[in-house]
């Protein structure tokens, strides 16, 4: 007979806090690896109904169904980016108006500082030029290096996330089987219910974000 060890509340709380700190530390250390995996998992859950449609109803092979889902998703993202680029182009066409309004606003700030703090506009501009030159001089190399690293990380994520999404869709049954073997058979219905709730929650979250993006884009046209 297996004896159950009952721990006091402070011991349970200590174990929970230590576990949370360990998870946070692991995530901070491995965020470059964990973040693309989590993003791919979210996208795979979102594409799961389409994968089931292609694989079960339309009798697509699993590999072909997974590739088709990833390609459709990539095409959708590219379409959204193209739409956003057109919106940015419209904003760029109004750049002269935006620049004029910005200059007017800066002029009003200069006047406010001059009237309330008795600092001439020339001294204000001289101080701002000095601060700007020092900032550019001190952070130029760092900014260039950060920009290169950011672009490299973005390109790497754009390559890795579709691959991970494809693998999640292709081997989803293996992941579910792995989770099923971790718990006893009498808890399998609860596991199935939890997985279903997770899928619904993720779908609702991502679909809500897409709807919000579409509504905001339409309102700004």
N, C-alpha and C positions, 0 to 999 in steps of 0.2 A: 504494500500500500504506500502510495506517494504522499508524504507529509507536506502540507502547504505552510509556507513560512509567511506569517503576517508581520509586516513591517509597520512601525509607527508612522504617523502622518509626516513628521519632519524628515524622516528617511526617504519616504516616497517623493516629497517635494524636492529634496536635495538631488535625487536621481533624475527627476524630470528637468530641473534646472541645468544639471550637468549635461544631460542629453541634448537639450536645446543649445547650449553653448558649443558643444562638439559639432552639432549639425551646422550651426552658424559659422564656426571656424572652417569646417570642411568646405562649405559653400563659398566662403571668401577666398580660400586658397585655390579651389578648382572651379571658380565661376566661369572661366574661359571655356571649360569643357562642359560644365553642368548646364549653363544657360542655353546653348544650342540644343542640347538633348531635351530640356524641358520645352523649348519652343517647338521642336519637332514632335514631341508628344502631344502638345496642344493641337497642332495642325493635323496630326494623324487622327485624333479623336474627332475633329471637325470633318475630316474627309471620310470617316468610317461609314456613314450611310451611303455615300457615293460608291465606295469600295464594295460594300455589300450588294448594291444594285448591280454593279458590273460583274461581280464574281458569282453571285448566287442566281440572280434572275436572268441576266444576259449571258451567263456561262462563259465569261472571260476567264482565261487562266489567271492564277493569283499574281504571277509576275506582271502580266500585261495589265491587269486591273490596277495594281499598285502604281505602275509607271504612268498609266493614263490619269489616275487621280493626281499624281504629283505634277504632271504636265498641265492639267486643267487649272490646278491651284496656281502654278507659276504664271500661266497666261492671265489669270484673274489679277494677280498682283501687278504684273506688267501693265495691264489695262488701267488699273487704279493709278499707277505712277504716271502714265501718259496723261490721264485726265488731270492729275495734280499739276503736271508740267504746263498744261494749257492754262490752268488757273494762275500759275506763277507768271506765265507770259503776259496775261492780262494785267497783272499787278505791275509788271515791269513797264508796260505801256503807260501806266499812270505814274511812273517814277518822277517825272518832272513836277507833277502836282504835289506828290508826297514830299519831295525835296523842298519845294517852296514852303509848304506848311511847316516842315521841320525847322527850316531856317527862321521862319516867323516866330515859332515857339522858342527857339534858342535866343533870339533877340529879346523877347519878352523876359526871359530869365536873366539875361545880362542887365536889363534895365531894373529889374526887381532887386538884384544884388547891389547895383550902383546906388539905388535910392535908399535901401535899408542898411547896407553895410559900408557905404561910402568908398567903394572900390571901383576905380574907373574900368571902363570896358576894355581898354588897352591892356591894363594889368591882368585882367581876367583871362584874356586871350593868350597873353604871354605865359601865364602860369599853366594854362591848359596845354599849350604847345610843349612846354618843358616836361610836364608829366607824361604826355603822349610819347615824346621822343625817348624818355628814359624807359618807359614800359616796353616799347618796341625793341629797344636795344637790349634790355635784360631778358626778355622772353621770346625773342625772335627764333633762336635755335630750338628752344623748348617747344614753341608752338609748331614749328615745322616738323619736328620729330613726332609730336603728338598727332599731327594731321596724317603723317605717313602711317603711323601705327593704327590709327582709326580706320583709314581706308583699307589697310591690309586685313584688319579684323573683320571689316564689313564684307570684303570679298570672300574671305575664308568662311564666314557664317553663311553667305549666300550659296556657297558650294556644299557645305556640310549639312545644313538643315534639310534641304531636299533629300539628301542621301539617307539621313536618319529617319525622315518621314517615310520614305519608301520602305526601310527596314522595319519600322514599327507596324506599318500596314501588312507587310508580307508575313511577319512572324508574330502577329497579334495573338494567335491561338497558343503559341508557345509561352508567351508571357502570362496568359490567363491560366494555362496549365501549371506554370511555375508557382503562381499565387495559390492555386487550388491545393498544391502539394504541401504548402506551408501550414495549412490549417486542417482541422479534422473535417470529415465528410458531413457531419451534421451541421456544420457552419457554412457549407457551400451555398445554400440559398441566401444567407445573409451577405456573403461575398458577392454573389451575382447582383443582389439588390444594390449594394454599395457601388459596384462598378457601373451599374445603370444610372444611378444618381450622379456619379462623377461625370459620366458622358453627357448627360442632359445639362448639368451645370456649366460645363465647359462650352458646349454648343451654344447655350443661351448667352454666355458671356461674350464669346467671339462674334456671334451674330449681332448682338446688341452694339458692339463696337463698330462693326461694319455699317449698321444702320445709322449710327451716330455720325460716322464719317460721311456717308452719303447725304444725310440731311444737312450737315454743316456745309458741305460742298455746294449743294443746290441753293442754300440760302445766301451764299457768298457770290453766286453768279451774278 
